[in-house]
Amino acid sequence: MRRRELITLLGGTALAWPLTAYAQQSAMPVVGFLNSAARGAYPPVSAFLKGLNEQGFVEGRNVLIEYRWAEGHYDRLPALIADLVQRKVNVIAATSTPAAFAAKAANTAIPTVFTMGGNPVQLGFVSSLGKPGGNLTGATTLNEEVVPKRLELMHQVLPTAINIALLVNPLDPLAEEVSRDMSAPAAALGLKLHVVRASSEQDFATVFESLTQLRAEALVIGTAAFFNSRDKELGELSLRHRMPAIYQHRPFAVAGGLMSYGGDLAESYRVAGNYVGRILKGDKPADLPVQEVAKVEMIINLKTAKALGLKIPEPLIGRADEVIE
């Protein structure tokens, strides 16, 4: 073979490699991952990938994932879901309650797997948990339903407290329902409930200042995807302001919050990833029952209790899944 011919052949082969790699990549199924928080704020993404792996899918090897983050701005979600629809992704993973509402409103035929903290039947996502019946299915931690339980737990710690604050995000689809559902339990315990609101990080300073003005003796934080992405910050703020507070996830208690009580968010992400993998392999959302993540964890931070001068009842400590000392 002549030298010039050899060079031409090698050059053509070198050009073919990236083209072949591109063709293989473009042939992979694509998952549209939509979330209302900021990138890096949700550790459960690793749990989602674990669920995908259980079905034999590895990101970058045999599946591509298009991530879309609203960074706490829920008004961006419609445009983000429209972009994923335009890109004709194979499956949409709407991994927060606001993202799930945006996907539902888009009325797309693309199979969609959600994670949420509310009841998907009551919220109109599926006809039943066992038989979703459409192109939507997923997992729920039912964290909305355990918010009243957080109030009860806080009452056990502070039995003489009267003024209790409830923090909600007014932009969250479940905020109004959570506020309404807390009224009866608060009245039954003889408590005066004050609803305070935050929809951005800048609102937190105002919220904690208002707690002093309201003479709030404790804070219950309602379910909200935005709060999930700021749970460590909320834990630190509650300790700094010496406010006994309870939220749904462990990072809140680890960061200085008094208690956490709620469903296992990571497990709901794993289920969602597993379902996405099953759909990519041919299963239909209508045939995949919505899974309720039944596991509920309670974490108590005794260091924070000591700093606040509080004594946690022994029976409560005995029921805790983890005690931080």
N, C-alpha and C positions, 0 to 999 in steps of 0.2 A: 504494500500500500504506500502511495506517495505521501510525503510529509504534509502537503497542503490538504490532501483528502482526509488524513488522520485528524488534523486540527479541526476541519469542518465537522467531522463526525463527532468528535469530543464536544465541540461547542454546541452542536444540536442536542446532544444528550444532556448537557448541563442545563440548557433551556427547558428541556422536557421535564426534568425533575420537579421544579417548582410548579409547572403547569399541572403535572400529575397530582402533586400534593394538594393543589388548589381544587382540582376536580374531585378528589377524594373528600376533602373538607366540605365542599359545597353539596356533596351527596349525603352528608350526615343529616339526621333529623335535627330540627332546631326547636328549642324550648324558650318561650318568652317568659322571663321571670320578672314579675311586677311587684314592687313593694312601695309602701308610702313613706318609709323612713329613708335615712341616708346610708350610703354604702359604708360598710364596716360597722354599722350600729347594731346589726343583727347577727350575733354568733350562731343562731340556728341555721344559717346558710350551710354550714358544714353538715348539719343533720339532714338537710334537704339532699345534699350530694350523696350522703350515706344511703338514703333511701333509693336514689337512682342507682347506686352501685349494687344494691341488693337485687336489682333486676338486670344487672350486667352492663349498665351504662356508665361510662367514665367520661367526664367533661374533657373535651379536646381530643379524645381518642375515637369515640363513636357517637358522640352527641355534642352539639354546640348549644351554649346558653347565651341568650341576649338579655342582659340585665338592664332593668329600667328602675331608677330610684326617684321618688318624688321629693325626697329630702325634707319631709315634713309639710310640704305644700300640697295639700290634697287637691287643689284646683288644677294641678299639673297632670293628674291621673288620667283624665279623658284623652288628652293628647298623647300620653305615653302608651295607653292601650291601643289607640288608633294607629300609632306607629308600628306596634307589634302585629296588628291585624294586616296592615299594608305589606309588611314583610312576609306575610303568609307563614308564620311559625306553625309548627305541627301541634304544639300544645301550649297553653298558657297556664303558668303557675301564679295565681294571685294570692300572695302570701301575707296578707293582712286584711282586716275587715274592710277598711276603705278601698283597698285594691280590689277586693272581691266585689264590692258594690260597683266600682268603675267597670269591671269586666262584665258584670251582669247588665249594666246600662248600655254597654256597647252592642249588646244583642247579636253577638257574633256566633257563627256556627262552629268555631274552633273549640275543640274539647278544652275544658277549663277545670283546673284543680285548685281549690281554695283552702286557706287556713283562716279561721276566724274565732272570735271569743264569744259569739252569740249563737242562738239557735237558728240554724239555716232553714228550718221549716217555717218557723214563725216569721222569719225575715223574708220569706218568699223565694229562696234560692232553689229549693228542691221540694218535690211533692211529699216525700217522706224520707226518713233517714235510711231505711232499708232498701228503698227503690227510688233513687233520685229522679229517674224518668226523663232526663234531658241531657244537655251537654255539660252539666255542672256536677261536680262531686268534690269531696275533700275530707277535711278533718276539722273538728271543733274542740276547743278546750273548755267551752262553756264558762269562760271566766266572768262573763256578764252575770251569770246566775250565782256566782259565789261572792259577789261584792257585798251583799247583805251579811254574809258570814264573816267578812272582814270587820264589819261594824260590830257584830256580836263578840268577836275575839277581842277587839279593842275595849269593849265594855267590860269584859272579864278582867282585863288588866287594870282598867280605870273605872271601877264600879261607881265611884262618886261623881265622875265627870258628867256634865250636862250638855255643854256646848261642843259639838263635834262638827268638823268641816269635811265636806266631800269635794274632792278635786276632780273635775271633768274637763275634757277638751270639747268646746262647743262645736267644733268642726267635725268631730267624730260622729259617724252614723248612729252609734249606740248611746251617745251622751244623754239625750233626752229620756230614753228608756231607762237607763241606769239611775238617773236622778229621780224619776217617778217611782221606780221599784224600791228605792231606799226609804221613801216616806213612811210607809206602814211599819217596817221593822224599827225605824227610829222612834216612832210614836209609841210602839209597844214597849220599848225599853225606857220610855220617859225622857228621851233625848231631844234636844233642839238641834236640827240639822241645818247647817249653813252651806250652800253650794257656792264654791269658788271655781273660777275658770282660767284655763291657760291653753293657748293654741300655738305658742311659740316659746322658745327658750327665754326671750326677753320678758315674758309674762311672769316668770317664776319669782322674781324679786318682788313684784307687786303682790303676788299671791301670798307670800310669806309675811309681808308687811300687813296685809289685810287680816291675817290670822290673829295677829296681836290686837288689832282694832275690834275684831269680833269676839275676843277673849276665848278663842277656840282652845280646848284642852287636848285635842287629839285630831289627827288628820287621817282620813280614809281616802285612798287614791283609786278612782274608778278605772275601768279597763279602757285602754286607748293605745293604738299602735304608736302614736307619737310619744307617749309616756314610756313605752317599752324601750324606745331608742334613747331615752334619757333617764333610765332607772337608776343608774349609778349616781348621776348628778342629783336626782331627787333624794336619794339616800343620804348623800353628803349634806345637802341643804337642810333636811329635816334634823340631822344631828347638830349642825351648826346653829340652827335656830331653836334648838332644844325642844323640838316638837315631836311627841310620840306619834309615829306614823306607820301605816301598814299598806303594802302594795302586793302585787301578785307574783313577782319573780325574785329568785334568790339573789341576783346581783344587787338588788335594792337593799336587802338586809346586810349583805357583805359590806356594802359601801357606808353603812352607818344607820340605815333605817331600822326601826325597832323590830318589825316583823314583816314576813312575806307569807302570803297564802294564795295559792292559785294553781291552775293546771300546768302541766309540763309542756311548755311552748316548743322545746326542742323535739319532743316526740311527735307533735302535730306536724312539724316540718319534715321529719323522717317519713311519716305516713304520706305526706303530699309528694315527696320525691319518689317514693315507692309506687304511688298511683300514676305519676307521670310516666315512669318506666313501663308500667303495665299497659298504659294507653299507647305508648310508642310501639309496644309489641302486639297491639291489635285489640285490646280490651276496650269496651265502650264505657264512658262515664255513667250512663244510665244503669249499667249492670254492677257498678262498684258502690256499695253502700257507704254513706258518710260515716266515718269513724269518730266516735266520741272518745277523746282521750280522758279516761276516767281517773288517772292518777292525779292526786292533788297533794302538793307539798306545803308544809309549814316550817318556816325557818324563824328562829328567835335569836336575836342578838343580845346576849346578856351583858356584853360590854357597854352597849348603848343604854340598856336598862339601868345599869349602875351609874352611868354618867348622868342620866336623867333623874336619878333618885327613885327609881321604880322597882318594886318587887314583883316579879312574875309568879303567878300562882303555880305551885308544884304540879298540880294535875295538867296544866297547860304545857309545862316543860316536858312532862312525861309523854305527851301526845306529839311533840315536835319531831319532825324528820331529821332536823339538825339544830344543834345549839351552838352558837358562836360564843366562845368564852375568852 
